[in-house]
Amino acid sequence: MAMAVAQHRESSSGSGSSISKHLDAGKYVRYTAEQVEALERVYAECPKPSSLRRQQLIRECPILSNIEPKQIKVWFQNRRCREKQRKEASGLQTVNRKLTAMNKLLMEENDRLQKQVSQLVCENGHMRQQLHTVNASATDASCDSVVTTPQQHSLRDANNPAGLLSIAEETLAEFLSKATGTAVDWVQMPGMKPGPDSVGIFAISQSCSGVAARACGLVSLEPTKIAEILKDRPSWFCDCRNLEVFTMFPAGNGGTIELVYTQTFAPTTLAPARDFWTLRYTTTLENGSLVVCERSLSGSGAGPSTAAAAQFVRAEVLPSGYLIRPCEGGGSIIHIVDHLNLEAWSVPEVLRPLYESSKVIAQKMTIAALRYIRQIAQETSGEVVYGLGRQPAVLRTFSQRLSRGFNDAINGFNDDGWSIMNCDGTEDVIIAINLSKSLSSTSNPASAFSFLGGVLCAKASMLLQNVPPAVLVRFLREHRSEWADFNVDAYSAASLKAGTYAYPGMRPTRFTGSQTIMPLGHTIEHEELLEVIRLEGHSLAQEDAFLSRDIHLLQICSGIDENAVGACSELVFAPIDEMFPDDAPLLPSGFRVIPLDSKPSDAQDSLTTNRTLDLTSSLEVGPATNHAAGDATSCQNTRSVLTIAFQFPFDINLQDHVATMARQYVRSVISSVQRVAMAISPSGLSPAVGPKLSPGSPEALTLAHWICQSYSYHLGAELLRSESLGDSVLKNLWQHQDAVLCCSLKIDISQVMLLFVFCSRYQFSSLQIKQGSTCLRQL
């Protein structure tokens, strides 16, 4: 095939004469600068013009009149090829820089591990020698004195600037020994393997005092920007309630020393919150690395007044911080170390694994910090695209406000205006009220509470046995109709608007059972999803029959990946207006499920996932398969704590009525969650026979309820007679005289799927549906 090669050349006037000599299609064609400029303008508008467009170009541009259409076509082909090669080269250069930095990081990690091995070998030999000469009890006493001496030194010198500088230098040395040395015995975080596509390298401590986690990774931001982000802890650490710098003064070496008071939220209603009184030291090393290190000045008694910290337990920050090194060609390599003593003695024994787990600290703080920085870097470079035309910073603010509002409701601090209502200590549901809380929008002042009232919160915590948190939260997210009351959602939504119908019972509404999930954004690894939920409803009043009563919720969902070790799972939502402004008032409610024990095996994770998301696959009437043999016994000891908090606005005259409604509603939600938890818990499985559920099981009743409700709403008739709606309702559906086929539309972040969930006996006899390699099995 003959081809013409286009060359962009700044030619002299003599080059025009060469064009005048018409060349064959098989010859090289030289274009003048004017011709190339004309072609480039067209390429910018349309990189792949049609034949008609190319002919039109020749007619409209006299300077191209002596070029054949075939040669114009070849020029555009070559131009697209060059553009593709340029992008590929740029992408390869970026990947090369990333791999080079990651290789350097892995080599440093390898050197650190070799030093750790050598140190352990030396210590082992030294201990063997001492066992023959030193009494074991004397050795223990000596170790105790070594551990307590630094804190005594800190207490003695914390009262003057010179002493603070000495503590800062000591903190710097200890932090660097943890970040790049062998001061802590680090082991790889389970499930977090390093690689080119990973966020970073993560490790947790093994057999050291307190809980510790370490991360290192490559970030395409400058060191000063990274330090600025990380020092603003409330922006990325969702459990940070408040951070206040009390004193800041320069150090003699060009660094700064700050005295910082930090408050953190408690994750459940069963434990008190933590606070920290720390020294934070920022300095630059001789090699150009930027360091921000921190440690507690004392365990108790120092810092703010006792009244300000009355609802907190003083915890301790052992030498921790951030080491940020600039990379050649831009970006930084960052090392993060978090080492805490959370005073586990102050919480109930069942919750102590939560305060003694390095995996939990790694997920909540260390990994979260590195992920947040990576997220900011990608947003800055324009790699992240969000929905509904919202800017990333705005959506990030919505997520932070939802998370903070939910934590405020769970903790109910007195200095925020919360007080417990009529509690004698025996109530299963705690009712707290806040008469000083105001919700308003600057863009819509009418949405503020204009009545004399406030916010009421009904909250409770409970222990779950053998229920995977990720599976439970995913079920609650996808099947809201199984636990939520639409009229309660409608009341909360109406209360946030200025109007006549702001109280329950004014406009009866029917919920269709349909919910649509509209994604707004997600973090770089999809560990947190921000979305808008539309609940479809219609008024039952005849005069409003044609008016939509849809409700919209702003929702964040996190921790739905079963492989994330130590991560808690959350579903937090708040009613919003359909066209919610950036400063829309939010009143968050939701669920938080925190694992207390080690995660079950991967095989068991797969089993529980299938049983939750595919209800019909568990409801077999015939003999069950044996694919679960041996797995059920491995997950009998998993525990998690579930915390529920729902907030309701109220008028002062209706306080008691709203409190009663809220308590009953939360109890009904708890009952629904317990029913769902029992259905998805693998504790009832027999290793010999696998999953075999009776037609009257909670899963079967749930599926049958969905089918009958959907049929009644869409067709205006009842699918089963009232006498058939018993415990064997699914069996009656299976034996229905008509062919029944049920499917649902699942709209999620990246796909829309049609899911077939049920078919009756007569439908099954003539229909076989395949999805992938799995057939819809006979129920």
N, C-alpha and C positions, 0 to 999 in steps of 0.2 A: 504494500500500500504506500502510495506516495505521500510524503509529509512535508510541510513547510515549517521551519523553525523561526519563531519570532525573537528578535533580539532588541532589547531596549538600549539605544546608544545615543549619546549626545553627539550627533554627527554634524559635520559642516555643511555648507550649502552644496558642496560637491556630491554629497550622498544622495541628493534629490535626483541627480542625473542618472544614478544607477537604478532608481526605481522606475524611471521612464522606460528603461529597457525591460520589456515584459519578460518575466522568467516563467519557465514551465513549472508545473505543480511539484515536480520532483526536485527543484532547485531550492537553495536557501533564499529567503526573502529578508531584506533589510528594511526595517521600518524607521521612518524619521521620528524625531522627538514629538512633532505635532500629531503624527498618526498614533503613536503609542499613547499620548495624552488623551486623544479622543476615545481610543479603545478602553483605556483605564476608567474613564468616566462611565462608559456603558457597563463595564465589569462591576463597578461599585454599586450600580443600580440592579443589575441582573447578571450574576456570574455565569449563567447558562442560558443565553438567549436562543430563541427558536430560529428556524430557518427564515421565517418571515421577518423577524426582528433584525436579523443580520442583513437581509436584503434592503430593508428600510434604512438601516444604518449607512449602507453604501450609497443609497440615493440621497440621504440627508447630509452626508459629509463628503464634499467634493475631493478632499485630500485622500479619501479611501476609494475613489472611483476606479483606480487602476489595480486594485487588489481583488482577486477572485473570491467569491463567497466561501469556497472550500478552504482557502488559506485563512480567511477570517475565522472560520470554524476551528481550524487547527490552532490558531493563536489563543482562542479561549480555552481550548483543551490544555494547552501548555501552561496557560496562566493559572488554571485551576490546579494543575499538577504542582506548579511551584508553590502555590499557597498551601497545599496539603503538606508538601515536604517541609515548608517553613514551620508549620504548626507542629509537625511530628518532631522536627529537630529541637524546637523550643521545649516540647514536652519531655524529650529524652534528656535534655540538659537539666531540666528541673528534677527529673527522677535521679539523674546521676549525682546532683548535688545532695539530694536527700539520702541516697544510698551511701555516699561518701561520709556524710555526717553520722548516719546510723552505724556505719562500719567503725568509725572512730569511737562512738559511744559503746559499741559492743566490745571493742578491744580494751577500752578502759574498764568495762565491767569484768572482762576476763582477767585483766591484771589484778583487779581488786579481789576476785575470787581466788586467784593463785596466792596472793598475799594472805588471804584468810585461811587457806589450806596450810600454808607454811606456819602461820601463827598457831593454828590448832595442833599441828604436829609438835611444835615446840612446847606448847602448854601441856600437851599430853605427856611428853617426856618429863617435864618439870613436875607434874603432879605425881607421876610414878615414883620419882625420886623422893618427893616430900612425904609420900605415904609411909615410907620406912622410918622417917625421923620426926614427923610432926603429928601431934594428936589431931584427930578430925574436928573435935569441938573447938580447939584453938584456931584452926583454920577458918571455921564458920564465924567466930567472933572477929577475926581479922577482916574477913570480907564485909561484915556488917559495918565496921568502922570506916572502911574505904567508901562504902556507898553513902554514908550519912555525912561525911566530912564536907563535900562540896556544898550541900544545902546549908550546913552550919556556917560555912564561909560566906554564902550568899546573904544569910540573915545578918551577919555581923557587919558587912560592908555596904548594905543597901541604903544606909542613911546619909551618904554624902556622895557628891559627884565623882570623886576619885574612886570610891568603892564601886560605884556603878560602872565606871569604865573598866575596872578590873574584872567585874562580873561579865561585862560585855565581851571582853577578849577571851575570857574562859569559855563563854558560851559559843563564840565563834570557833574556837579550837575543837570543842566537843562536837559541834554540828558538822564541821568538815570531816571529822573522823567517822561520822555516821554516813555522810553523803557519799564520800569517795574512799573511805577506809574500811576498817574491820572492827569498829567499836561495837557493832550490832551484828549478830548472826542472822543475815537475811536469807530467806528462801523465796523462790518464785511464787507469785500469787497464783493460786489454782485457777485454771481456765483463761489466763492472760499470757499467751505466748508472744514473745517479741517477734517482729518481722517488719518488712518494708511498709506494709499497709496497716500496721498496728498504731495505736495512739502513742504507745511508749512501752517502757520496760517497768514492770511493777513487782514489788517484793514486800513481804511482811516479815515481822520479827519472829524469832523462835527462841523461846526460853529466855526472855529478858524481862526486867521490871517494867510494868505498865504495858501499854499496847503501842505498837509502832508500825508504820508503813512507809515505803519509799517508792518514788517514781522518777524516771528520767526519760526525756524525750526531746524531739526536735520541733521547734515552733518558729514560724516565719514572722516573728516580731522582734523588735529591738529590745535589749535587756531593760532599759529604763521603762519602756511601756509595759513589759511583763511585770516588773516590780510594782509599778503603779496599780496594775489590775489586782495582783495578789494581795497587796496590802489593804485593798478595799474588800475585806473579807465578806461583809454582808451581801455584796453583789454576786458572789458565786457560791458561797456556802449557805445553803438554804436553812440550816439549823442555827445560824448566827442571828441573834435578836438585836444585838447592839454592840458597837465597838467605839470606844471613846478614848482619845489620846489626852491624858491628863497633863503630861509634861513632855517637852521636847527641847533638847539642847545639843549643840554640836560637840562631837568628840574631837580630841586633839589630832587625829589622823585624817580628818576630812569627812568622817562619817557622822551619823546622827544617832542619838540614843533617845528612845521614847518609852514612857511609862504608859501602858495600855491596859484598860479595863474592858473585858469582853464578857458578854452574856450569851448563852446558847439556850435554845429551846429544849425541853424534854420531849422525847419522841412519843411518849404515851401519857395517859392520865395516872399511871401507877407509880411514877417516879418523879422526884424533884428535878428542876433544871440545874445546869452547871454554870459557874462563872469562873473567870481567870483574871489574875492580876500579874502582868508580865512585863518584862523588859524586852524591848525590840531594838535590835542593833542593825543599822544599815551601813555598809561600807563597801569599798572597792579594793580588791586584792591586787598584788603586784602584776599578775598576768592579765589584768583588765576585766576579770570576772566581777560581777556584782553579787553581793551577798546580803540577804535579809534573814537574820537569825533571831530566835526568841526563846525565852525561858521564864518560868515563874520565879518571882522574887521570894515568895513564901507560900506555905500551904494555907494559912488563914491569918486573919487579924490585920492584914495590910490592905491598902487600897481605899475604895469608897467607904462611906459610913455603913454601919451594920444594918441600919434601916433600909438602905438601898438594896442590900443583898440578902434580905430576910428570906425570900423564897428560893434561894439558890444554895447549892452545896459547892464549896470552893474546891475546884479540881486543880491539877498541876500540869503545866507544860514543861516537859523535860526538853533539853536542848534540841530545837527543831528549826526549820527554815527553808530557804530557797537559795540555791547556787545557780547563777545565770551566767553563761559564758557566750560571748559573741562568736559567730561562725564566719568563716571566710565566704564572701559572696552574699552575706545577709542572713538574717535569722539568728537563732540562739539555741544552745543546748541547755536545758534546765534540769536541775536535780531538786526534788522535793522530798523533805523528810518531816513526818508528823509523828511525834512521840509524846504520849499523854498518859497520865494516871487519873482515871475518871472516878476514883473512889467508889468502887463497886460495892463496898460494904453498906452504902446508904440506900440501896434499892432492895426490893424483895428478892429472895434467893432465885426465884424462877426467872427473873430478868437479868441476873448477873452475867450470863453469857453475852448479853448485848453490850455490856460495859467491859468485858474482858476479851473481846474478840478483835484482833488486829485486822481481820477481813472487813469488819464493819467500818473501822476507821479508814481503811484504804478506800472503800467505796464512797463513803460520805464526804471525805475531805481530800485525800491525796489524789485519787483518780478524778474526782470531780473538779479539782483545781486545774489539772492538766487538760481535761476535756474542755473546760470553759475557755482556757487560753487558745486552744486549737479552734474552738468555735469562733472566737473573736477574730482570729487570724483569717479564717475562711470568709467571714462576713466582710472583712476589710478588703480582701482581694476580689470580692464579688462572686465567689464560688457558690454561695448559698442563695437560693431563690425561695421566697415565701409566698403564700397565697393571699388573696383578697387585697393585694396592693399594699400590704403593711410593711413598714420598715423593720429590719431585724431587731433594732434596739427597742422598738415599741412592743413587739411580740415578746421579747425577753423580759420587758418590764411587766407584762401581763402575767407571765409565768411566775416571776418573783412575787408579785402581789397575791396571786392565788396561794402559793406555798406559804407565804408569810401570814396571810389571813387565816389559813387552816391551822398553822402552828399557834397563832394567837388564841384561837378558839380552844385548842387542846389544853394549853397551859393556863389561860385565864389569870394573868398577873394582876395583882391588886392595883399597881400603879398605872395600869391601862384602864382602870375603872370597872373591872370585873368583880363580882361578888357571888358567893354561892347562895342559892335560894332554897330555904326550907330543907336543909340536908341534915339528917341525924346519923349519917355514917353507914346506914344499912341499905340505902337506895342503890339499885343496880344501874340506874341512869342518873347522872349528875346534871342538875339544871343550874346554869350560871347566867346572870343578867348583867348588862352593861348599859347604864342609863346615860353615859357620856359619849358613847360612840356615835359618830355622825358620818353618814354616807352621802356624798354629794359629788356632782360633776360640774366643773367650771363652765363647760360648754352647754350644760342644761341644768341650771340651778333649780328648776322645778322638780328635779328628781330627788332632791334632798328630803329627808324626813321633816315635814313641816308640823307634824303632830307631836304631842308630848309623850315620847316613848323612848325606845332604844332597841337593843338587840338581845335576843335570848339564844343561848346555846345549850343543846342537849347532847351529852357525850357519855361514852362508856368504853371500857376496854374489856377484852375477854381473851382467853387462851384457846387456841385451836390446836388440835392434835392431828398429825398426818395429813395436813392440807397444804399443798404447794402454794405459796403466796402469789406467784406469778399467774398461776392458773386461775386462782380465785378472782384476782383483780381483772384478768382478761374476761372472765365470765360476767362480772358485774358491769364491765364497760360495754360489752356487746349485747347483753340481755337486761337492759334497764327495767323493762316491764315486769321482771320477775321479783323485784324488790322495791321499786319506787312507786309512790302514789302520785299520779299526775295532778290531782287537785292540790296537793301540798306544794308541788313545783309551781303550779299556777298561782297559788297564794304568794309564794316568795317572789315570783316574777312581778306580780301586780303590785306588791308592796314597794317595789323599787321605782314605780312610776307614779307620776302625779295624776290622779284620776278618781272617779267616783267608786270604782270597784276594786278597792285595795284590800278588801278583807274577805275571808273565806265564806263561801255560800252565796255570794252575790250573783254569780253567773255560773251555774252548773255546766261543766264541760265534760265531754267524753274523749278519752284518750284512745286512739286507734291502735296503739301498740307499735306503731312505726316510728323508728328513729333513724335519722340520717347523720352520718359522721362526715363532717367537712373539714379536712386537714388545713391547718394554718401554717404549721412549721414543725420542725423536729431538730433535735441535736444531731451532731455529726454521726453518731453510732446508733441513732434511733432509740436510745435508752429513755428518752422523754419525748412525748408527743403533745403538741398543743393543737386543740381542735375545737370546732364549734359543733354542738349537737342540736339538731332540730327535732323537737318532739311534736308530732302531728296530732292536733286536737280540733274538735268541732263543738260548738255550743249546742246544748240540748234545748235552749229556749227557742221557741218558734220564730220570734221576731229577729233572732240573730242566726238563723239556720245557715245563711250563706256567708257568714263571717268566719274567717280563719281564727282559730284560737291556738295557733302554733306557739310553742315556747322554745326559746333559744338559750343554750347553756354554753358558757366558756369553760373548757375542761382541759386539765393536764393529766396525762397517764404516764406513769413511769414504772420501771422494774418488771416488765412483762416478759423478760428474757429469763428462762429457767436456768441458763448456764452462768448467770452473773452471781458469783459466790459472795454472800454477805450483803447483797443489796436488798433494800426494802422495796415493797411494791405499793404504789399510791394511786388513788383515783380521786381527784379533787375537782370540784365544779362550782360554778356560780351562775345564777340567772343573769342574762344580759338582754339589752334591747337588740332588735334585729339588725339595726345599723349602729352598732355600739361605737361610741367615740373612743379616742385614745385614753381619755381619763374617765371612762365609764366606772360608776361605783360597783364594787364587787363585795359579795357576802359569801365567802367560800364555805363549802361543806364537803364531806367526803369520807374516804376510808384510807387507812394505812395498815399494812400487814408487814410485820418485821420477823424474819426467821430468827429463831433462838438457838438452833442446833445446826450441825453440818447438813449440807444438802444431800438428798438421796442420790442413788446411782443414776447414771445417764439412762439406763434401760427403764428405770422406774419413772424418770421424768417423761420419757416418751410415752409410757403407758398412761400416766395421768393426763398428759396433754390430749391424747386421743380420746380419752373417756370424757373430757370436758367439752371439747369443741365439736365432737361428732357424737351427739347423744344417741342417735339411732344405732350406731355400731355396737352399743352395749346392751341393747334390748332384744336379744335373740331369744326366740321361743324354743328353738331346736338346741342340739348339743353345742356347747361352747367350745371354742378352740383352746389350745393349751399354750398360747404364745406368752402368757404372763407367768409361766411356771418358774418358781424360784425367785421372782422379783419382789413379791408382795412382802415377804418377811424382812426385806432390807430397809423398809421405810416406816417401821412401826414406832420409831422413837423420834420422829421429826416433830418439832413444836414451833409455833409462831404466836405472836400476840397481835390481835386485831384491835385497832382503835377507830371508833366511829365518832364523828362530831358533825352535827347539823345546826346551822344558825338560822334564826327566824327574826325578822323585824316585828315589832309589836307596838300597839298603842297602849298607853299607861292604863287605860280603862279596861283593856282586854288582857292584861298581863297573866292573870290566873288561867284564863281560858286557853291562851296560847301555850302556856307552860304545860297544861294537861294534854293538849294536842301534841306538843313536841315530845313529851315523855312516851305517850302511846305510840307515836309514829316511830320513834327510835327503837322501841321494843319490838314493833312489827318488823322493822328492818333487820334487827338482830335475829328474829325468828326466821326470816327469809334467808339470811346469810347462813345460819346454822343448817337449814335444810339443804341449801346448795353445797355447803361444806361437807355435809354427810354424803351427798350424792357423788362428789368428786373425790372424796377421800378413799384411798385404796385399802383402808384398814379392814374392810369387810371381804376382801378377796381371798379366795382359797388358792394356795399355790398349786393345788392339784388340778383344779378345774378351770382356772382363769376367771375372767369377769362374766358373771351370769347374774343378771338382775331380774327381779320379778316384775310383772306388769304393773304392780302397785307401788313400785319404788318411786322416790322423789323425781328421778330423771324421767320416768315414764309419765308421771302425772304432769310434769312441766311441759313435755312435748305435746301431750294431748291437749293441755290447756291452750297452748299457742295455736294449734290447728283449729280447735273449736272457736276460739275468739276471732281468728282471722276470717273463718268461713262466715260467721254470723255478721261481722262488720261489712264485708265486701258483698255478700249475696243477700243479706237481709233475712236469712232463715237459719234455723238451728240445725246443725249437722247430726246431733244425737238427741234422742228423747231424754227428758229430765231423769227418768228412772235408770238411764244408762250411764249417768255421770257419777259413778262410784269409783272405788279403788281400781276397778278393772276397765277404766275408760279407754286405755290404749288398746286393750284386747278387743273391745267393742268396735273401735275404729278399724282395727285389722280385719275384723269379720264383717265390715259394713257391706250392705247389699250392692252399693255402687262402687265403681272404681274411683279411688281417692288418691291423688298425687299431690304432695305438698312440697313447695320449694320456697326459698327465701333469697333475697338480694342482699349481698354483703358488700357495702361500700367502705373501703379502707384507704390507707395512705397511698398505696401504689397500684391498686387494682380494684376492679369491680368483678365480683364472681356471682354466678347463679348456683346456689347450693340446693341440691335435692336432699330432703331430710326424711321423707316418709312416703310410702305407697301402701295401699291396702292389698289384701290378698288377691282380689280380682285384677287389680292393676298390675300386680307383680307377675301374675301368670302370663301376661302378654308383653311385659316390658322389662328390659334390662338396661340399666344406665351405667355407663363407665366414666369414671373421672380419674384420669391418669391410668394407673394399673389396678385401681380399687373398684370393685363392683358394689352397687347398692345391695346390701345383703337382705335376705328375707327376715322380717321382724317376727 
